[in-house]
Amino acid sequence: MSKTKAHELVGSKPKKKCCRKKTRCMKCPVVIHKLNRLAADGASKKDLKKSLKSVRDNPNRTRAA
């Protein structure tokens, strides 16, 4: 995983467009939005770190052929 901390991503500026890959990048608007929602609900730094992996992973997503 990257050296970027999950709590540092909260409130940061996302990329312009989502890449929509199976594992989303750190600056993806979807990832930033979900982390912002978790932080607004009162998640601690430790909770954000744990949830970053599940936020980025999307096992149901498949690539369109």
Backbone as a printed PyTorch tensor [residue, N CA C, xyz], in Angstrom:
tensor([[[  0.8420,  -1.1640,   0.0000],
         [  0.0000,   0.0000,   0.0000],
         [  0.8980,   1.2420,   0.0000]],

        [[  0.3350,   2.3290,  -0.3770],
         [  1.0730,   3.5690,  -0.4860],
         [  1.4330,   4.1210,   0.8870]],

        [[  2.3440,   5.0780,   0.9010],
         [  2.7420,   5.7000,   2.1560],
         [  1.8060,   6.8340,   2.5440]],

        [[  0.8170,   7.1230,   1.7000],
         [ -0.1500,   8.1590,   2.0090],
         [ -1.0360,   7.7040,   3.1510]],

        [[ -1.2080,   8.5550,   4.1230],
         [ -2.0360,   8.2340,   5.2770],
         [ -3.4990,   8.5070,   4.9580]],

        [[ -4.3800,   7.6780,   5.4800],
         [ -5.8120,   7.8000,   5.2000],
         [ -6.3590,   9.1190,   5.7370]],

        [[ -5.9130,   9.5320,   6.9150],
         [ -6.4390,  10.7650,   7.4890],
         [ -5.9710,  12.0020,   6.7240]],

        [[ -4.8790,  11.8820,   5.9650],
         [ -4.4150,  13.0070,   5.1540],
         [ -5.2630,  13.1740,   3.8970]],

        [[ -5.9300,  12.1140,   3.4590],
         [ -6.7760,  12.1840,   2.2780],
         [ -8.1050,  12.8770,   2.5570]],

        [[ -8.5130,  12.8870,   3.8150],
         [ -9.7840,  13.5280,   4.1730],
         [ -9.6560,  15.0230,   3.9120]],

        [[-10.5740,  15.5410,   3.1150],
         [-10.5750,  16.9660,   2.8060],
         [ -9.6410,  17.3610,   1.6920]],

        [[ -8.9130,  16.4040,   1.1070],
         [ -8.0150,  16.7540,   0.0140],
         [ -8.7940,  16.8680,  -1.2890]],

        [[ -8.1610,  17.4510,  -2.2850],
         [ -8.8090,  17.6630,  -3.5700],
         [ -8.6790,  16.4010,  -4.4230]],

        [[ -9.8020,  15.8470,  -4.8970],
         [ -9.7310,  14.6260,  -5.7140],
         [ -9.3350,  14.9330,  -7.1470]],

        [[ -9.0680,  13.8550,  -7.8870],
         [ -8.8080,  14.0040,  -9.3150],
         [-10.0770,  14.4950,  -9.9930]],

        [[ -9.9480,  14.9170, -11.2290],
         [-11.0980,  15.4500, -11.9480],
         [-12.0990,  14.3610, -12.3110]],

        [[-11.5880,  13.1950, -12.7070],
         [-12.4590,  12.1220, -13.1720],
         [-12.0280,  10.8080, -12.5420]],

        [[-13.0010,   9.9480, -12.2520],
         [-12.7180,   8.6480, -11.6560],
         [-12.1250,   7.7140, -12.7010]],

        [[-11.1160,   6.9580, -12.3070],
         [-10.4680,   6.0250, -13.2360],
         [-11.2750,   4.7410, -13.4060]],

        [[-12.1220,   4.4050, -12.4340],
         [-13.0260,   3.2520, -12.4670],
         [-12.3080,   1.9220, -12.6480]],

        [[-11.1240,   1.8170, -12.0800],
         [-10.4050,   0.5450, -12.1000],
         [-10.8920,  -0.3200, -10.9530]],

        [[-10.4690,  -1.5790, -10.9650],
         [-10.9130,  -2.5020,  -9.9160],
         [-10.4190,  -2.0450,  -8.5410]],

        [[ -9.1590,  -1.6740,  -8.4630],
         [ -8.6380,  -1.0780,  -7.2340],
         [ -8.4840,   0.4140,  -7.4950]],

        [[ -9.3020,   1.1840,  -6.8570],
         [ -9.3010,   2.6260,  -7.1090],
         [ -8.0330,   3.2730,  -6.5490]],

        [[ -7.6040,   4.3440,  -7.2070],
         [ -6.4060,   5.0420,  -6.7490],
         [ -6.7370,   5.8920,  -5.5150]],

        [[ -5.7160,   6.4220,  -4.9030],
         [ -5.8910,   7.1630,  -3.6560],
         [ -6.6050,   8.4990,  -3.8530]],

        [[ -6.4180,   9.1270,  -5.0000],
         [ -6.9970,  10.4500,  -5.2440],
         [ -8.3060,  10.3800,  -6.0210]],

        [[ -8.8630,   9.1890,  -6.1220],
         [-10.1290,   8.9920,  -6.8310],
         [-11.2470,   9.7460,  -6.0960]],

        [[-12.1520,  10.4130,  -6.8180],
         [-13.2340,  11.1470,  -6.1440],
         [-14.1220,  10.2560,  -5.2790]],

        [[-14.3140,   9.0090,  -5.6920],
         [-15.1530,   8.0900,  -4.9230],
         [-14.4960,   7.7680,  -3.5830]],

        [[-13.2030,   7.5240,  -3.5960],
         [-12.4690,   7.1990,  -2.3620],
         [-12.4690,   8.3990,  -1.4250]],

        [[-12.1890,   9.5700,  -1.9530],
         [-12.1660,  10.7900,  -1.1320],
         [-13.5470,  11.0420,  -0.5170]],

        [[-14.6000,  10.8640,  -1.3120],
         [-15.9620,  11.0990,  -0.8210],
         [-16.3150,  10.1320,   0.3080]],

        [[-15.9920,   8.8560,   0.1340],
         [-16.3120,   7.8690,   1.1610],
         [-15.5180,   8.1100,   2.4430]],

        [[-14.2450,   8.4970,   2.3180],
         [-13.4490,   8.8020,   3.5080],
         [-13.9690,  10.0480,   4.2120]],

        [[-14.4230,  11.0480,   3.4350],
         [-14.9940,  12.2540,   4.0370],
         [-16.2580,  11.9210,   4.8150]],

        [[-17.0770,  11.0230,   4.2850],
         [-18.2940,  10.6110,   4.9820],
         [-17.9580,   9.8860,   6.2780]],

        [[-16.9550,   9.0070,   6.2420],
         [-16.5450,   8.3000,   7.4510],
         [-16.0150,   9.2640,   8.5040]],

        [[-15.2210,  10.2470,   8.0600],
         [-14.6590,  11.2220,   8.9930],
         [-15.7600,  12.0960,   9.5930]],

        [[-16.7710,  12.4180,   8.8000],
         [-17.8750,  13.2300,   9.2980],
         [-18.6920,  12.4670,  10.3360]],

        [[-18.7140,  11.1480,  10.2190],
         [-19.4310,  10.3270,  11.1920],
         [-18.6230,  10.1200,  12.4730]],

        [[-17.4000,  10.6310,  12.5090],
         [-16.6090,  10.5740,  13.7340],
         [-15.5910,   9.4540,  13.7680]],

        [[-15.1660,   8.9640,  12.6220],
         [-14.1740,   7.8890,  12.5820],
         [-12.8090,   8.4350,  13.0040]],

        [[-12.0680,   7.6380,  13.7690],
         [-10.7350,   8.0390,  14.2060],
         [ -9.7150,   7.7390,  13.1060]],

        [[ -8.4660,   8.1430,  13.3240],
         [ -7.4030,   7.8720,  12.3550],
         [ -7.2360,   6.3690,  12.1440]],

        [[ -7.3410,   5.6220,  13.2160],
         [ -7.1940,   4.1750,  13.1360],
         [ -8.3460,   3.5570,  12.3290]],

        [[ -9.5530,   4.0520,  12.5300],
         [-10.7020,   3.5590,  11.7730],
         [-10.5720,   3.8960,  10.2960]],

        [[-10.0790,   5.0900,   9.9910],
         [ -9.8940,   5.4840,   8.5950],
         [ -8.8450,   4.6180,   7.9120]],

        [[ -7.7900,   4.2920,   8.6440],
         [ -6.7340,   3.4460,   8.0870],
         [ -7.2760,   2.0630,   7.7540]],

        [[ -8.0960,   1.5190,   8.6570],
         [ -8.6750,   0.2000,   8.4320],
         [ -9.6500,   0.2040,   7.2510]],

        [[-10.4190,   1.2530,   7.1220],
         [-11.4530,   1.2880,   6.0940],
         [-10.9170,   1.6780,   4.7190]],

        [[ -9.7080,   2.2200,   4.6360],
         [ -9.1670,   2.6370,   3.3430],
         [ -9.0550,   1.4610,   2.3740]],

        [[ -8.6350,   0.3220,   2.8550],
         [ -8.4920,  -0.8510,   1.9900],
         [ -9.8490,  -1.2780,   1.4350]],

        [[-10.8540,  -1.3160,   2.2880],
         [-12.1730,  -1.7360,   1.8120],
         [-12.8140,  -0.6850,   0.9070]],

        [[-12.4960,   0.5850,   1.1340],
         [-13.0270,   1.6460,   0.2740],
         [-12.4150,   1.5600,  -1.1170]],

        [[-11.1290,   1.2670,  -1.1810],
         [-10.4490,   1.1900,  -2.4750],
         [-10.7840,  -0.0860,  -3.2310]],

        [[-10.9260,  -1.2000,  -2.5170],
         [-11.2500,  -2.4690,  -3.1590],
         [-12.7200,  -2.5080,  -3.5220]],

        [[-12.9920,  -3.1030,  -4.6550],
         [-14.3660,  -3.3180,  -5.0680],
         [-14.4060,  -4.6510,  -5.7920]],

        [[-14.5620,  -5.7610,  -5.0620],
         [-14.4600,  -7.0850,  -5.6790],
         [-15.5580,  -7.3800,  -6.6860]],

        [[-16.6840,  -6.6870,  -6.6060],
         [-17.7720,  -6.9310,  -7.5440],
         [-17.5580,  -6.2260,  -8.8850]],

        [[-16.6320,  -5.3120,  -8.9440],
         [-16.3830,  -4.5570, -10.1820],
         [-15.6170,  -5.4470, -11.1610]],

        [[-16.0790,  -5.4970, -12.3650],
         [-15.3910,  -6.2100, -13.4340],
         [-15.1390,  -5.2550, -14.5730]],

        [[-14.1170,  -5.5310, -15.3240],
         [-13.8000,  -4.6600, -16.4520],
         [-14.7490,  -4.9340, -17.5990]],

        [[-15.2290,  -3.8760, -18.2250],
         [-16.1110,  -4.0300, -19.3840],
         [-15.2790,  -4.4230, -20.5980]],

        [[-15.7400,  -5.4090, -21.3160],
         [-14.9960,  -5.8680, -22.4940],
         [-15.4020,  -5.1380, -23.7380]]])
